[in-house]
Amino acid sequence: YPYAMGKLRLKQNTMKFNLVLGRKQTERILCGNSGKTDLRLSVMNLPKYMEFRTEPEVIKPGQEADIVISVDASKLVGKPWTSCYSIQFHAPLILDGVTGRPSDRTLSIEINLIDK
């Protein structure tokens, strides 16, 4: 696991979504708990067009899990980009449940939205 957020270790700290307007996509990041106590992750200020969870919900010490993030482009209706053919934007997610400065516990979410 090359990335660390407190006792959480991650295979990657960036997710990329290529979405058609109106559709939903789900991606996963494999992670592990290198600490001695359970980890229960959540996200501060999760956008309404995203869902976040871990599988399992509680990550036991020494256990692996998946961080699961879904982006639902149908919930972007009415935003300025819905009239564009293609747009890219960035949605940083700050994890709660691990220690560190917000910049040290941020997942970078890159979204490429295509109107097809």
Secondary structure by P-SEA (a helix, b strand, c coil): cccccccbbbcccbbbbbccccbbbbbbbbbbbcccbbbbbbbccccccbbbbcccccccccbbbbbbbbbccccccccccccccbbbbbbbbbbccccccccccbbbbbbbcccc
